[in-house]
Amino acid sequence: MPTVDAFRDSILRHLTSTLARYPAGATSHDWWVATSLAVRDEIHERLIATQSAHAAQNVRRLYYLSMEYLIGRLFEANLHATGLTEVAREALAELGVDYTRVLDAELDMGLGNGGLGRLAACFFDSLATLDYPAVGYGMYYEFGLFRQEFVDGHQVEQPDRWRVFGSPWEVMHGEYAQQIPLYGRVENVFDDRGHSTPRWVETKQILGLPHDIPIAGYGTRTVNLLRLWSSHAPDDFDLAAFNSGSYEEATRKKQAGESISKVLYPNDKTENGKALRLVQQYFFVACSLRDLIRRHFRDSRNGWANFADKVAIQLNDTHPAIAVVELMRLMLDEHRLGWDEAWGITTRSLSYTNHTLLPEALEKWGVPLFERLLPRHLQLIYEINHWLMQRCGEVWPHDHAKQRVCSLIEEGDEKMVRMANLAVVGSHTVNGVAALHTELLQKELFPELAALYPGKFQNKTNGITPRRWLLQCNPRLAAFITATLGHERWTRDLDQLRELEKLAHQPAVQREFMAIKRANKAELAEIIARDCDGLVVSPDALFDVQIKRLHEYKRQHLNLLHILALYRRLLQNPQLDIVPRVFVFAAKAAPGYDLAKNIIRAINLVAARINADERIGGKLKVAFLPNYRVSLAEKIIPAADLSEQISTAGKEASGTGNMKLALNGALTIGTLDGANVEILEEVGPDNIFIFGMSVEEVAELRARGYYPRGVYEADEELRAVVDWIGSDYFCPGEHGAFAPLHHSLLGGGDPFMVLPDFRPYSDAQQAVDRCYRDQAAWAAKAILNVARVGKFSSDRTIREYAEQIWRLPAAPLA
């Protein structure tokens, strides 16, 4: 490890030699790049040592296929991983540079959207920390999802130009570029004995360029890779057209080629949007499979016979499910393997993680779209499906209903390819991400496939990395834990936090813990004032936090109805004794999700009215922080007192925000959904606020026939706040501005059961109010949450994957 002097010299060398800047004129961004490059020097040495050792040992590797890697900022994470944090602080101080300003110069990497991508980032931190050989494959998006702004309360999407200044962490390896076919047609080619072979011809080619980002382990020398693909046209400039004056035509191919990796999740309301999404998925999967096959065969000891022994491929959700067919196509068409051998290799190599219980999120693509974009793959899907239907016939003779449910093709007005069914059939293991989720996968989502493949489904409850989500994001609490325990072993073994249990009721420990929480709240209050038009909030209030993707099933509108109820109570009785609260929201809605965007506007306009209303004496404040991202979450989570995890039971697969907030000392108010069930088991019923219907009660109510208007009519307060949001009180002159939200609760059938859970939720919130008044009791509960959530470390999750799914031995560097 370099000394302070050596590291300072490395920063200066990169500043002058790499960036061509002199110190007196360098900006914070220049210092960030120069310091990052100095850190990268150390990481690249470890990367080369890691890759060399893995190659020499011909290790079994994990290849993780994911559309998202929400890794946020890497500067501080890499300093922690390399042990250079204090060295960098001192070196920059000697250079007269503010360390905090250097940190803030980094933009979040726009490589993901929500929990799926954040989980993948946690997993790669743990994979490297635990010395497991792994390569992550994904897309190198130019713009990420979008940068969110609010205009008159509306969400407005702006391009997320995170790559505009380049990234010091990335290295592009053009020598490993891949050419990927699209479109075309399939013809049968006959040999001299009359045997025909399908051949995919007249295709258009897309060039994939790999961008490598190293992921360094914490407390180890292992460095793994993320390899992310950007798309380009192989011949992207028509010089003849340019010389003839057709300047736009000259670059048309370039623009078309680059559009594939332009934006994460293009709006799929249109046919063009659907086509782009499918092309994105195929493009990154095809590049990745070709690359991992190349890596396997570069060792002369390897061949197809040991491919499944050396290669474990994980499909992170349904997006990469086309890998089942593309791997088959490569083996059948390009490597001339037989069907049985290729199918055996495929199903022994692939495993699939399901992340959703929502049927609409289980991707389905129209057969005509497939036929146009990937005609050879559609042929293979029909062949796989023929084999699958034969198996169904053997297990359930004459039961056509079960065959229809299992089929890879959904019949209807337009035939659809079911990608989730394809992923299940083509994988050796399918896992859910929380115990309840896995149970529901087998009972409700895939009961026939679970019966057809007994033992294929298993659970791997999600986890989070304590390095990012405590050590880095909450340095005050991390320092307190280390000082209290007398060691830092908890950073690699989160179960060590159990030692805090016996201290939870000590007044001095409670006071210090609450002082740390208040300091974090004061920091967040400054961010709220900066980003929410000068809104002033008190760090002495209860900070009630809901941060996650904006979706009906996550029920931000249930939270909103409770806020309206509190506001109404205060208006009717200004002397009402309630604990002052700051409600903090942060969330993005998908660009095409109109109702979610309507909910965002409703929260913003209600917030504006409440925040300006002097009649309530500042007892309620509502802050909707724009442009939710990893670096913002790192500021909100340490400041949270209450964690809102209020999805409809049976809809949230797991959640990881619930884990991050509990680890940082927030108490959960939540339903028995996703990982909340397991958090309850770990922290105990006295240290969490559980409310609402269970999965079984939701199903029973639906079966009986749910009529939201009956619930609405029976509860005067609920009726009043629903009607209030349906009026133009919060949007004068805009009659019907929130009609979509109002309709969803009543005329639209309240699909996510907001109304029947309102009263239990309101009662639970009153219990929160009573509890928070006793600060010592609240502190004890919060400390016990920190102490008891060690199970939710991604280190535990990754060990379980490695042992029970991937059969992946660790390969520590000597």
C-alpha positions in Angstrom: 0.0 0.0 0.0 1.4 3.4 -0.9 2.5 5.9 1.7 0.9 9.3 2.0 3.9 10.9 0.2 3.8 8.3 -2.6 0.0 8.7 -3.0 0.3 12.5 -3.1 3.0 12.2 -5.8 0.8 9.8 -7.8 -2.1 12.3 -7.6 0.2 15.1 -8.9 1.6 12.9 -11.6 -1.9 12.1 -12.9 -3.0 15.7 -12.6 -0.1 16.9 -14.8 0.8 14.0 -17.0 -2.7 12.4 -17.6 -4.9 15.5 -17.3 -2.4 18.2 -18.4 -3.5 20.4 -15.5 -1.4 22.5 -13.1 -2.4 22.4 -9.4 -3.3 26.1 -9.0 -5.8 25.9 -11.9 -7.3 22.5 -11.1 -11.0 22.2 -10.4 -12.6 19.8 -7.9 -13.4 17.6 -10.9 -9.7 17.5 -11.9 -8.7 16.5 -8.4 -11.3 13.8 -8.3 -10.1 12.3 -11.6 -6.5 12.5 -10.6 -7.1 10.9 -7.2 -9.3 8.3 -8.7 -6.6 7.4 -11.2 -4.1 7.1 -8.3 -6.5 4.7 -6.6 -7.1 2.9 -9.9 -3.3 2.2 -10.2 -3.5 0.1 -7.0 -6.8 -1.6 -8.1 -5.4 -2.5 -11.5 -2.4 -4.2 -9.9 -4.7 -6.3 -7.9 -6.9 -6.9 -10.9 -4.0 -8.3 -13.0 -2.9 -10.5 -10.1 -6.5 -11.7 -9.6 -7.0 -12.5 -13.3 -3.6 -14.2 -13.6 -4.2 -16.4 -10.6 -7.7 -17.4 -11.8 -6.4 -18.2 -15.2 -3.5 -20.3 -13.9 -5.9 -22.3 -11.6 -8.5 -22.6 -14.4 -11.1 -21.7 -11.8 -14.8 -22.2 -12.0 -16.3 -18.7 -12.6 -19.6 -17.1 -12.1 -20.9 -15.0 -15.0 -23.7 -12.7 -13.8 -26.1 -11.4 -16.5 -28.0 -8.3 -15.4 -29.6 -5.3 -17.2 -28.7 -3.1 -14.2 -25.8 -2.4 -11.9 -26.7 0.5 -9.8 -23.2 1.1 -8.3 -23.6 4.8 -7.7 -20.3 6.5 -7.0 -17.1 4.4 -6.8 -14.5 6.9 -5.4 -15.2 6.4 -1.7 -16.1 2.7 -2.1 -12.7 2.0 -3.8 -10.9 4.0 -1.1 -12.5 1.8 1.6 -11.8 -1.4 -0.4 -8.1 -0.6 -0.9 -7.6 0.7 2.6 -6.6 4.1 1.2 -9.2 6.3 2.8 -7.0 8.0 5.4 -4.0 8.1 3.0 -6.1 9.9 0.4 -7.5 12.4 3.0 -4.0 13.2 4.2 -2.5 13.5 0.7 -5.3 15.8 -0.4 -5.0 17.9 2.7 -1.3 18.3 2.1 -2.2 19.5 -1.4 -4.6 22.0 0.0 -7.7 20.2 -1.5 -11.0 19.7 0.3 -11.7 16.0 0.5 -15.5 16.5 0.7 -15.5 18.6 -2.5 -13.6 15.9 -4.3 -16.2 13.3 -3.2 -19.0 15.5 -4.5 -17.4 16.0 -7.9 -18.3 12.4 -8.9 -21.6 11.7 -10.6 -23.6 8.5 -9.9 -23.0 5.9 -12.6 -26.3 5.7 -14.6 -26.3 1.9 -15.0 -29.5 1.0 -13.2 -32.8 2.1 -11.8 -33.9 0.5 -8.5 -33.6 -2.6 -6.3 -32.5 -5.0 -9.0 -29.5 -2.9 -9.9 -28.6 -2.0 -6.4 -28.8 -5.7 -5.4 -26.4 -6.6 -8.2 -24.0 -3.9 -7.0 -24.2 -5.4 -3.5 -23.6 -8.9 -4.8 -20.4 -7.8 -6.6 -19.0 -6.1 -3.5 -19.6 -9.4 -1.7 -18.3 -11.7 -4.5 -15.0 -9.8 -4.5 -14.8 -9.5 -0.7 -15.4 -13.3 -0.3 -12.8 -14.1 -3.1 -15.3 -15.7 -5.5 -14.2 -15.5 -9.2 -16.9 -13.6 -11.0 -17.5 -11.5 -14.1 -20.6 -9.3 -14.3 -22.1 -8.6 -17.7 -24.5 -5.8 -18.6 -25.1 -2.6 -20.7 -23.0 0.5 -20.8 -25.9 3.0 -21.0 -25.1 6.5 -22.3 -27.9 8.2 -20.4 -29.0 5.8 -17.7 -32.7 6.1 -16.7 -33.3 9.8 -16.5 -32.6 12.8 -14.3 -35.8 13.8 -12.5 -37.0 17.4 -12.1 -40.3 18.7 -10.7 -42.2 21.4 -12.6 -45.4 22.5 -11.0 -45.3 19.2 -9.1 -45.0 17.2 -12.3 -42.2 14.7 -12.9 -40.1 15.9 -15.8 -37.5 13.6 -17.3 -34.2 15.0 -18.4 -31.3 13.1 -19.9 -29.0 11.7 -17.2 -25.6 12.7 -18.8 -23.5 10.8 -16.3 -20.9 10.0 -19.0 -20.5 13.5 -20.3 -17.0 14.0 -18.6 -16.0 10.3 -18.9 -15.2 7.9 -16.1 -11.7 7.3 -14.6 -12.8 3.8 -13.5 -13.6 2.5 -17.0 -11.2 0.8 -19.5 -12.4 0.0 -23.0 -11.0 -3.2 -24.6 -11.8 -2.9 -28.3 -9.9 -6.1 -29.0 -12.8 -8.1 -27.4 -15.5 -6.4 -29.5 -18.3 -8.6 -30.7 -20.4 -8.5 -33.8 -24.1 -9.4 -33.1 -26.6 -10.4 -35.8 -30.2 -9.1 -36.0 -33.2 -9.4 -38.3 -32.7 -11.5 -41.5 -34.4 -14.8 -42.2 -33.8 -18.5 -41.8 -33.1 -20.8 -44.7 -32.5 -24.5 -44.9 -29.1 -25.4 -46.4 -28.8 -29.0 -47.7 -25.6 -31.1 -47.6 -24.6 -33.7 -50.3 -26.6 -36.3 -48.5 -29.8 -34.4 -48.5 -29.7 -33.3 -44.8 -30.9 -29.8 -44.1 -29.4 -27.4 -41.6 -31.1 -24.1 -40.6 -29.0 -21.0 -41.3 -29.7 -17.4 -40.2 -28.9 -15.2 -43.2 -29.2 -11.7 -44.5 -28.7 -10.3 -41.0 -27.8 -6.8 -39.9 -24.7 -6.5 -37.7 -24.3 -4.5 -34.5 -20.9 -4.0 -32.9 -20.6 -4.4 -29.1 -17.6 -2.8 -27.4 -16.7 -3.9 -23.9 -16.1 -1.3 -21.1 -14.5 -2.8 -18.0 -15.0 -1.5 -14.5 -13.0 -3.2 -11.7 -14.8 -4.2 -8.5 -12.4 -4.4 -5.6 -13.1 -6.6 -2.5 -12.9 -5.2 1.0 -10.1 -6.5 3.1 -8.8 -8.8 0.3 -6.7 -8.5 -2.8 -9.4 -9.9 -5.1 -10.7 -7.6 -7.9 -13.4 -8.8 -10.2 -14.8 -7.2 -13.4 -17.9 -5.7 -14.6 -17.9 -5.9 -18.4 -20.5 -3.6 -19.9 -21.4 -3.4 -23.6 -22.0 -0.3 -25.7 -23.5 -0.6 -29.1 -22.2 0.7 -32.4 -22.7 0.3 -36.1 -19.8 -1.6 -37.7 -19.7 0.8 -40.6 -21.0 4.0 -39.0 -20.0 6.7 -41.5 -21.0 6.9 -45.1 -18.3 9.1 -46.7 -19.9 9.1 -50.1 -23.2 10.4 -48.7 -21.3 13.0 -46.7 -19.3 14.2 -49.7 -22.6 14.5 -51.7 -24.0 16.8 -49.0 -26.3 14.3 -47.3 -24.8 14.9 -43.8 -27.7 13.3 -41.9 -27.7 10.2 -44.1 -24.0 9.9 -43.6 -24.4 9.3 -39.9 -27.7 7.4 -39.9 -26.2 4.0 -39.4 -24.1 5.4 -36.5 -27.2 6.8 -34.8 -29.1 3.6 -35.3 -26.3 1.4 -33.9 -25.8 3.6 -30.8 -29.5 3.8 -30.0 -29.4 0.3 -28.5 -27.3 1.3 -25.5 -28.5 4.8 -25.3 -31.0 4.7 -22.5 -31.9 2.2 -19.7 -35.5 0.9 -20.2 -36.8 2.8 -23.2 -40.6 3.6 -23.0 -42.3 0.4 -24.3 -45.7 1.9 -24.9 -45.0 1.9 -28.7 -44.0 -1.0 -31.0 -40.7 0.7 -31.6 -40.1 0.9 -27.8 -40.9 -2.8 -27.4 -38.5 -3.7 -30.3 -35.7 -1.6 -28.7 -36.1 -3.3 -25.3 -36.0 -6.8 -26.9 -33.0 -5.8 -29.0 -31.2 -4.4 -25.9 -31.7 -7.6 -24.0 -30.5 -9.8 -26.9 -27.6 -7.5 -27.7 -26.1 -7.6 -24.2 -26.8 -11.3 -23.7 -25.3 -12.2 -27.1 -22.1 -10.2 -26.5 -21.7 -11.7 -23.1 -22.2 -15.3 -24.1 -19.7 -14.9 -26.9 -17.2 -13.3 -24.5 -17.6 -15.9 -21.8 -17.2 -18.8 -24.4 -14.1 -17.1 -25.6 -12.8 -16.9 -22.0 -13.5 -20.5 -21.5 -11.8 -21.8 -24.6 -8.6 -19.7 -24.2 -7.4 -22.4 -21.8 -6.4 -25.4 -23.8 -7.6 -27.6 -20.9 -11.2 -26.6 -21.6 -13.8 -27.8 -24.1 -17.5 -28.3 -24.3 -17.2 -31.4 -22.2 -16.3 -29.4 -19.1 -18.1 -26.1 -20.0 -20.8 -26.6 -17.3 -18.1 -27.6 -14.8 -16.2 -24.3 -15.3 -19.1 -21.9 -16.1 -22.0 -20.8 -13.9 -24.3 -18.3 -15.6 -26.8 -16.4 -13.5 -29.8 -14.7 -15.1 -30.7 -11.8 -12.9 -34.5 -11.6 -13.4 -36.2 -12.2 -16.7 -34.4 -9.6 -18.8 -31.6 -12.0 -19.9 -33.8 -15.0 -20.4 -33.0 -15.0 -24.1 -29.7 -16.4 -23.0 -31.3 -19.9 -22.9 -32.0 -19.7 -26.6 -28.8 -17.8 -27.7 -26.6 -20.3 -25.9 -28.4 -23.1 -27.7 -28.1 -21.3 -31.0 -24.3 -20.8 -30.6 -23.7 -24.4 -29.8 -26.0 -25.8 -32.5 -25.3 -23.4 -35.4 -21.8 -22.1 -34.8 -20.2 -25.0 -32.9 -22.1 -27.9 -34.5 -23.1 -29.7 -31.3 -26.0 -32.0 -31.2 -29.4 -31.0 -29.7 -29.2 -33.2 -26.6 -25.6 -32.3 -25.8 -26.4 -28.6 -26.2 -29.5 -28.7 -24.1 -27.7 -30.6 -21.4 -24.9 -28.0 -21.3 -27.4 -25.1 -21.3 -29.5 -26.5 -18.4 -26.4 -27.4 -16.3 -24.9 -23.9 -16.8 -27.8 -21.5 -16.3 -29.7 -20.5 -13.2 -32.4 -17.9 -12.8 -33.4 -15.4 -10.1 -37.0 -14.2 -10.2 -37.5 -10.8 -8.7 -41.2 -10.1 -9.1 -44.6 -11.5 -8.4 -46.3 -9.0 -10.7 -47.5 -10.9 -13.8 -47.1 -7.7 -16.0 -43.4 -7.7 -15.0 -42.8 -11.2 -16.3 -41.8 -10.2 -19.8 -43.7 -11.4 -22.8 -42.9 -10.5 -26.4 -45.1 -10.8 -29.4 -44.3 -13.7 -31.8 -44.4 -11.4 -34.8 -41.8 -9.1 -33.1 -39.6 -12.1 -32.4 -40.0 -13.3 -36.0 -38.9 -10.0 -37.3 -35.9 -9.4 -35.0 -34.8 -12.9 -34.0 -36.2 -15.4 -36.5 -33.8 -18.2 -35.7 -34.4 -17.9 -32.0 -38.2 -18.2 -32.5 -37.6 -21.5 -34.3 -35.6 -22.7 -31.3 -38.2 -21.5 -28.9 -40.8 -23.6 -30.7 -38.4 -26.6 -30.6 -37.8 -26.2 -26.9 -41.6 -25.8 -26.4 -42.3 -29.0 -28.4 -39.9 -30.9 -26.0 -41.6 -29.2 -23.0 -45.1 -30.2 -24.2 -44.0 -33.8 -24.6 -42.8 -33.8 -21.0 -46.0 -32.2 -19.8 -47.9 -34.9 -21.7 -45.9 -37.6 -19.9 -46.6 -36.1 -16.4 -50.2 -35.0 -17.0 -51.7 -37.0 -19.9 -54.6 -35.3 -21.6 -54.4 -32.3 -19.2 -54.3 -29.5 -21.8 -54.9 -26.8 -19.2 -51.6 -27.5 -17.5 -49.9 -27.7 -20.9 -51.2 -24.2 -21.8 -50.0 -22.7 -18.5 -46.5 -24.3 -18.9 -46.1 -23.5 -22.6 -43.5 -21.0 -23.7 -46.1 -19.6 -26.1 -49.2 -17.8 -24.7 -52.1 -18.1 -27.0 -54.4 -15.2 -27.6 -55.3 -12.4 -30.0 -51.5 -12.2 -30.5 -49.3 -15.1 -29.6 -46.6 -14.1 -27.0 -43.3 -15.7 -26.0 -43.3 -16.1 -22.2 -39.7 -15.2 -21.1 -40.1 -16.2 -17.5 -41.3 -19.7 -18.5 -38.3 -19.9 -20.8 -35.9 -19.0 -17.9 -37.5 -21.6 -15.6 -37.3 -24.4 -18.2 -33.8 -23.6 -19.3 -32.2 -23.3 -15.8 -31.1 -25.9 -13.4 -32.2 -23.8 -10.4 -34.8 -21.0 -9.9 -34.7 -18.9 -6.8 -36.8 -16.4 -5.1 -35.4 -13.5 -3.1 -37.3 -13.9 0.2 -38.9 -16.8 2.0 -42.4 -15.6 1.4 -41.6 -14.7 -2.2 -40.2 -18.1 -3.0 -43.3 -19.8 -1.4 -45.6 -17.6 -3.6 -43.5 -18.4 -6.7 -44.3 -22.0 -6.3 -47.9 -21.7 -5.1 -49.2 -18.9 -7.3 -46.9 -17.8 -10.1 -45.3 -21.1 -11.3 -47.2 -23.9 -9.6 -47.3 -26.2 -12.6 -43.6 -25.7 -13.5 -42.7 -26.2 -9.8 -44.6 -29.5 -10.0 -43.0 -30.4 -13.3 -39.5 -29.8 -11.9 -39.6 -30.9 -8.2 -36.6 -29.5 -6.3 -35.8 -26.8 -8.9 -37.0 -23.9 -6.8 -35.2 -22.6 -3.7 -34.9 -19.4 -1.7 -32.1 -17.0 -1.4 -33.2 -14.0 0.8 -31.6 -10.8 -0.5 -28.9 -8.9 1.4 -27.0 -5.7 1.3 -23.3 -4.9 1.7 -22.5 -3.4 5.0 -19.5 -1.7 3.5 -21.6 0.7 1.3 -24.7 0.8 3.5 -23.2 1.4 6.9 -19.4 1.9 6.9 -19.5 4.3 4.0 -22.9 6.0 4.2 -23.1 6.4 7.9 -19.5 7.1 9.2 -20.8 8.4 12.5 -22.7 5.2 13.4 -19.9 3.1 11.9 -17.3 4.8 14.2 -19.6 4.4 17.2 -20.1 0.7 16.5 -16.3 0.1 16.0 -15.5 2.0 19.2 -18.3 0.2 21.2 -17.4 -3.3 20.0 -13.6 -2.6 20.1 -13.1 -4.1 16.6 -14.0 -3.7 12.9 -14.8 -7.4 12.3 -18.4 -6.5 11.8 -17.6 -5.0 8.4 -17.0 -8.5 7.0 -19.2 -10.4 9.5 -22.4 -8.5 10.2 -23.5 -11.0 12.8 -20.9 -9.4 15.1 -23.4 -6.6 15.6 -25.3 -8.9 18.0 -22.8 -7.7 20.6 -24.7 -4.4 20.7 -27.8 -6.1 22.1 -26.6 -6.1 25.7 -25.9 -2.4 25.4 -29.2 -1.3 23.9 -30.8 -0.3 27.3 -27.8 1.6 28.6 -28.7 5.3 28.9 -25.3 6.5 27.8 -25.3 4.3 24.7 -28.9 5.4 23.9 -28.0 9.1 24.2 -24.9 8.7 21.9 -26.9 6.8 19.4 -29.7 9.4 19.2 -27.1 12.2 19.0 -25.7 10.5 15.9 -29.1 10.1 14.4 -29.8 13.8 15.0 -26.5 14.9 13.4 -27.5 12.8 10.3 -30.9 14.4 10.3 -29.3 17.8 10.4 -27.3 17.0 7.3 -30.4 15.8 5.5 -32.2 18.9 6.6 -29.6 21.0 4.7 -30.1 18.8 1.6 -33.9 19.3 1.9 -33.4 23.1 2.1 -31.2 23.0 -0.9 -33.2 20.7 -3.1 -36.8 21.5 -2.0 -37.0 25.3 -2.6 -35.7 26.3 0.8 -38.0 24.1 2.9 -36.9 24.3 6.5 -37.3 21.2 8.6 -36.3 20.4 12.2 -33.9 17.6 13.0 -35.8 17.2 16.2 -38.9 16.0 14.3 -39.5 12.3 13.5 -38.2 11.7 10.0 -40.7 9.3 8.3 -39.1 8.0 5.1 -40.4 6.2 2.0 -37.7 5.9 -0.7 -38.2 3.4 -3.6 -39.5 3.2 -7.1 -42.9 4.9 -7.5 -45.4 2.1 -8.1 -49.0 1.5 -7.1 -48.1 -1.7 -5.3 -45.5 0.1 -3.1 -48.4 2.3 -2.0 -47.0 5.8 -1.7 -50.6 6.9 -2.0 -51.5 5.1 1.2 -48.8 7.2 2.9 -50.3 10.2 1.3 -53.8 9.5 2.6 -52.4 9.2 6.1 -50.6 12.5 5.7 -53.9 14.1 4.6 -55.6 12.6 7.6 -53.0 14.1 10.0 -53.3 17.4 8.3 -57.1 17.4 8.5 -57.0 16.5 12.2 -54.6 19.4 12.9 -56.8 21.8 10.9 -59.8 20.8 12.9 -57.9 20.9 16.2 -54.7 23.0 16.0 -53.9 22.1 19.6 -53.8 18.4 18.8 -50.7 16.9 20.5 -48.8 14.9 17.9 -45.1 14.3 17.5 -43.8 16.7 14.8 -43.0 14.8 11.6 -41.0 15.3 8.4 -42.3 13.0 5.7 -39.5 12.3 3.2 -40.2 10.9 -0.2 -37.8 10.1 -3.0 -38.9 8.1 -6.1 -38.9 8.0 -9.9 -41.9 6.8 -11.9 -41.3 5.1 -15.2 -41.8 7.6 -18.0 -44.9 5.8 -19.4 -46.5 5.1 -16.0 -49.1 7.8 -16.0 -50.8 6.9 -12.7 -47.5 6.8 -10.8 -46.7 10.2 -12.2 -50.1 11.5 -11.0 -49.3 10.2 -7.5 -46.0 12.1 -7.6 -47.8 15.3 -8.5 -50.4 14.7 -5.8 -47.7 14.3 -3.1 -45.9 17.4 -4.4 -49.0 19.7 -4.4 -50.2 18.4 -1.0 -46.7 19.0 0.3 -46.7 22.6 -1.0 -50.0 23.3 0.8 -49.0 21.7 4.1 -45.5 23.3 4.2 -47.0 26.8 3.7 -49.9 26.4 6.2 -49.0 28.3 9.3 -52.2 27.1 11.1 -50.5 23.7 11.9 -47.5 25.3 13.6 -44.9 23.3 11.6 -46.0 20.0 13.1 -46.0 18.4 9.6 -43.6 18.9 6.8 -43.5 17.0 3.5 -40.3 16.8 1.4 -40.2 15.1 -2.0 -36.5 15.1 -2.9 -36.0 15.0 -6.7 -33.8 12.7 -8.7 -33.6 9.7 -6.3 -30.2 8.0 -6.8 -27.7 6.0 -4.8 -25.7 9.0 -3.5 -29.0 10.6 -2.3 -30.1 7.4 -0.6 -26.7 7.4 1.2 -27.8 10.7 2.9 -31.4 9.8 3.5 -31.0 6.4 5.0 -28.7 7.3 8.0 -31.2 10.1 8.9 -34.4 8.0 8.9 -36.3 7.3 12.1 -39.2 5.4 10.5 -38.9 3.1 7.4 -42.1 2.9 5.3 -42.4 -0.7 3.8 -46.1 -0.7 3.1 -46.6 -2.7 -0.1 -49.7 -4.8 -0.5 -49.0 -8.2 1.0 -47.9 -10.6 -1.7 -46.6 -8.0 -4.1 -43.1 -7.1 -3.0 -40.6 -9.9 -3.8 -38.1 -8.9 -1.1 -37.0 -5.3 -0.8 -33.5 -4.2 0.2 -34.3 -0.6 1.3 -36.0 -2.2 4.3 -32.7 -3.8 5.2 -30.6 -0.7 4.7 -32.9 1.4 6.8 -33.1 -1.1 9.6 -29.3 -1.5 9.6 -29.0 2.2 10.1 -31.3 2.4 13.1 -34.7 3.1 11.5 -37.8 1.2 12.8 -40.0 -0.4 10.2 -43.6 0.2 9.7 -44.7 -2.4 7.2 -46.9 -5.1 6.0 -46.2 -8.9 6.2 -44.7 -8.7 2.7 -41.4 -9.6 1.1 -38.4 -9.6 3.5 -40.4 -7.7 6.1 -41.6 -11.1 7.3 -38.0 -12.1 8.0 -37.0 -8.7 9.5 -39.9 -9.2 11.9 -38.5 -12.6 12.8 -35.0 -11.2 13.4 -35.8 -8.0 15.3 -38.8 -9.2 17.2 -42.4 -7.9 17.2 -41.7 -5.3 19.9 -39.2 -3.5 17.6 -41.2 -3.2 14.4 -44.7 -1.9 13.5 -46.6 -4.5 11.5 -50.1 -3.7 10.2 -52.6 -4.7 7.6 -53.8 -7.8 5.7 -51.7 -10.9 5.2 -51.2 -12.6 1.9 -54.0 -15.0 2.8 -56.4 -12.2 3.9 -55.8 -10.3 0.7 -56.6 -13.5 -1.3 -59.6 -14.2 0.8 -61.0 -10.6 0.3 -60.5 -10.9 -3.5 -62.2 -14.2 -3.5 -65.2 -12.9 -1.6 -65.4 -9.9 -3.9 -63.7 -6.7 -2.9 -65.8 -3.5 -3.2 -63.7 -0.5 -2.3 -66.7 1.8 -2.1 -68.0 -0.2 0.9 -64.8 0.4 2.9 -64.8 4.1 1.8 -68.4 4.6 3.0 -67.8 2.9 6.3 -64.9 5.2 7.5 -65.7 8.9 7.7 -62.1 10.0 7.9 -61.1 7.8 5.0 -64.0 9.1 2.9 -63.1 12.7 3.7 -59.4 12.4 2.6 -60.2 10.4 -0.5 -62.7 13.0 -1.6 -60.3 15.8 -0.6 -57.6 14.4 -3.0 -60.3 14.0 -5.6 -61.2 17.7 -5.4 -59.4 20.7 -6.8 -58.4 22.0 -3.3 -54.7 21.3 -3.8 -54.8 22.3 -7.5 -57.1 25.3 -7.8 -58.5 25.8 -11.3 -57.4 22.3 -12.4 -60.6 20.3 -11.9 -59.8 16.6 -12.1 -56.1 17.0 -11.8 -56.0 13.9 -9.5 -58.9 12.1 -11.1 -56.6 9.1 -12.1 -55.6 8.6 -8.5 -59.1 9.1 -7.2 -60.5 6.7 -9.8 -57.9 4.0 -9.0 -59.1 4.0 -5.4 -62.8 3.8 -6.1 -64.0 3.3 -9.7 -60.8 1.5 -10.7 -61.3 -1.2 -8.0 -58.4 -0.3 -5.7 -56.2 -3.1 -7.1 -53.6 -2.8 -4.4 -56.0 -2.7 -1.4 -55.1 0.7 -0.2 -58.5 1.5 1.4 -58.9 -1.6 3.6 -55.4 -1.2 4.9 -55.8 2.5 5.7 -57.3 2.2 9.2 -54.8 -0.4 10.4 -52.0 1.7 8.9 -53.3 4.8 10.7 -53.6 2.9 14.0 -50.0 1.7 13.5 -48.8 5.2 12.9 -50.5 6.3 16.2 -48.5 3.6 17.9 -45.3 5.1 16.3 -46.3 8.5 17.7 -46.7 7.1 21.2 -43.4 5.2 21.1 -41.4 8.1 19.7 -42.3 10.2 22.7 -40.2 8.0 24.9 -36.8 8.6 23.4 -35.0 6.1 25.5 -37.4 3.3 24.5 -37.2 4.4 20.9 -33.4 4.4 21.0 -33.3 0.9 22.5 -35.6 -0.4 19.7 -33.5 1.3 17.1 -30.2 -0.2 18.5 -31.8 -3.6 18.6 -32.7 -3.2 14.9 -29.0 -2.5 14.1 -27.9 -5.4 16.3 -30.3 -8.0 14.9 -30.2 -7.6 11.1 -26.9 -9.3 10.4 -28.8 -12.0 8.5 -29.4 -9.4 5.7 -25.7 -9.1 4.7 -25.2 -9.8 1.1 -22.1 -11.8 2.2 -24.5 -14.4 3.7 -26.6 -14.3 0.5 -23.6 -14.8 -1.8 -22.3 -17.7 0.3 -25.6 -19.4 -0.1 -25.7 -18.9 -3.8 -22.1 -20.1 -4.1 -22.6 -23.2 -2.1 -26.2 -24.2 -3.1 -26.6 -22.9 -6.7 -23.3 -22.0 -8.4 -21.1 -24.7 -6.7 -18.5 -22.0 -6.8 -15.3 -22.4 -4.7 -13.6 -19.3 -3.4 -10.2 -18.5 -4.9 -8.3 -16.2 -2.5 -5.0 -14.8 -3.7 -1.9 -16.1 -2.0 
